[in-house]
Every structure is written in structure tokens, then in C-alpha cells.
Amino acid sequence: MSKFTTTLICSFGILLFASSQQDLNFLLIARNTGEKILTNNDTIRVFGFAQSLGEQPGVPGPTLEMNEGDSVHIDLWNVSQGAPHTIHLHGLDVDQQNDGVPHLSFDVHHMDHGYYHFKAPHAGTYLYHCHVASTIHVQAGMYGLIIVRPPNGSNTTWNGGYEYTQEHSFFLSEIDTAWHTDSVLLHDHDSTLTIHQVEIPKFDPQFFLINGLSDQQLIDSNTVFNSAVGQIDYTRLTNIGFCGVRVIFPPELNARIIASDGRPLPAEEISDTVYLFPGERFGVLTDPSIEFTGQITFDYIDMNTMMVKNAQVIPVNISGFAGGNEVEIETFDLKLSPNPFKEKLEVEFKLNQAEGISFQFVDFSGRIVENVSLGNFDIGKHTVVLGEKLPSNKPYILKIFGENGIIQTATVVKL
Ligand SMILES: [Cu+2]
């Protein structure tokens, strides 16, 4: 082998090795003229982070996903007028210059860019928020989730940790509309002072958010916790609100708490209940043993009185697919439109054998709300119209039965 070939092979080896860690660039555009539609259809003013100039800032902001060891560069571009902003990397081990605490590093003024550089630390769940007048700017909406995966980016909780099939994230916060007025939001700012130069009303939130949504906004097929018997899922819980939150998983999910604040717990804790104080994150593994429908409950607790102020729920739908007791017909080709639906749900499917098909709508407390049997269907494509009599404003599990058992289940929402 010539020296040239050896050199080539060596360089190739180094290239392959280096490619597992990447350079990641994020642009976060700080705006203070965002709008958020609440669950009662009122619109409030928010501050937040967008990823392009044409985009409204979301609350929460964009989720930053990275792998352990990546070189991460965040460009904070402040296009908002008024107070400056920063990105504080909550829970990440970064140096002081890149930690976004204004008087310890730098703050970013109108039309300026600020750059944060760090190596993505231990795989886990973290968050970011603005640290300028943080009591106000966090409530205003300047926060988001950070997910660090293992160096190879796999569905593993951390290097050498637990493998899982699917991931869920629930990011908890609140909104007090009295804090979203111009007199509170457009405060004078002096970064040398830690005391706010503005009268802030007593915090008394009316809206309790999961991923920025609440109440009927959570009845959405994207938010429902869908999984299957025997499937291991990983749920990331994060609290940036001023309330404590008690999260209660249904016992059938067999929840295990395995991580806290971006690190593995010394021993996993078998518990259906997780308490999150402001700023905390937890990682929970679930592994349901039976087919069921239920809900995860989030109790928002006033930290002064320790009283529960509000409860929000995420519907849970565990199908029996992984248990193997269902009949899968390859050409069933289920199409539901529209979903969510207002009056009628069109259900389209295709059969490769003549068969008696029936439909069942089950609500998330497990009650059968409607049973529809339409007799025998021939081979081929069919469309049936269902759901006209179902009560509105609720999600349902649509179960479709053939002659030998369940063929398919799906989550549908009637508005
Ligand atoms: Cu800010």
C-alpha cells in the first residue's frame, strides 16, 4: 500500500469521526409586538422569539434540539424597541459570557445581534428564557425548550440510558392578562438595577398552559398522548411558570421518573405523580400494560397558598396494537376528513375481502358514546359519514371493528 493511500484512509477516518458532532446554528429574533390568541378567543400582546422576520413569535418559542457534543451557535437578533433582551441557557453548563445574565455578560439592544456559543452538554431537558427584567419578560412569553439528545442522536435518554420508541414534551406556564398591558410590558429599563421600575399587579393567572395551549385547545389530535401496549415512551416535563405543577399519570401507564434537571436520577422512582417547581424539568418513562383511554392531569398550585388554582388535562389513548390481538388488514387505507370536524366525519377505507364493519366512538373516560353497525361491505373502496350525533367540543377514539376484532383505532375531534 502506498503512503498516499494510507494518508487517504487516515484522513477519511478522521472525517467520519468528526462528522458525529456538528456545528448547529440557531437564529432567534426577539420581538415585543407578538400576539397570542387565548382559549377564550381574546388576543393579548406577547414578547417572544421567531425564526424569521415574517413569523409571529410563538409562546413558547422554538424548541432547540441538539446532540451532546454539538457546537451550538445562537444568533439573538433584537428587532424589538424598548428594553434589551438576552438568552439565558437555564440548566446548561455554559461559561458566564454565554449564559445570558445581563450584568454578568451582555444584553442585546434594539437592532443588535448577540452571539452565544457553547458545546451541547449532557443529554437531557433544558430551557432558555430572556434574563432582562425576567419576572416581566418571562411572563411576556420569552421562553422555550432545549432538548439535548445523546451524541449519536438516537432515541435513548442519554448515552447508555433507556431506549424509547416515542417522545412527548409538556412545557408548562401561565398567563395573567393584567401583565400583558403596555404599562407593564413597556417598562423603563436599567440593567444595573435588579428592582423593576414599574408597578406590577399581583400575579393572578387566568390561563394555565401546556405547550402554550389550554382547555379546549388541548383537544387536538397533535396533543393527545397516543401510544400502544408495551411501547416505551419518554415524556419531558418542563415548568417555566410561577406556579408549582403536580402532574398525575394514569396508573395504567406504569410511570417511572428517571431524570431531573438534565441529569439521570441515581435510582428510578416508580411514581404516578411528579411535582415540578418553577424552572424544574423531569423525565418520565411510560410502559402501558393494558389497552385503555384516560388522561394525564396537570394541577397548577399557587406557591404562596399551596392551593390548586387550576387543572388541565391531556387525553391518553393506549391501543392494543403492540399486544398483537388486533387484525391488521393491509389495504384498509383509513382516511378521515376533515379531522377535527364540525358536523360530519367522512370515513374512507378500502377492503380486500367482503366483511361486516362496525364503528365505535369512545370518549377519554372510556365510555362508549356511539356504536354504528352498517352491515356488510364488498371488496373495494367505501366512504361512510359518521359522528353527526356526537356531542361537540370533545376528542374521541374511533374504533373500527371487522368480524375478527379491532382493525384500527384513530383519534378524532368534534369541534
Ligand atoms: Cu427580554
Residues whose N, C-alpha, C, O or C-beta is under 5 A from the ligand:
A	BS01	CU	P84 H85 T86 C130 V132 H137
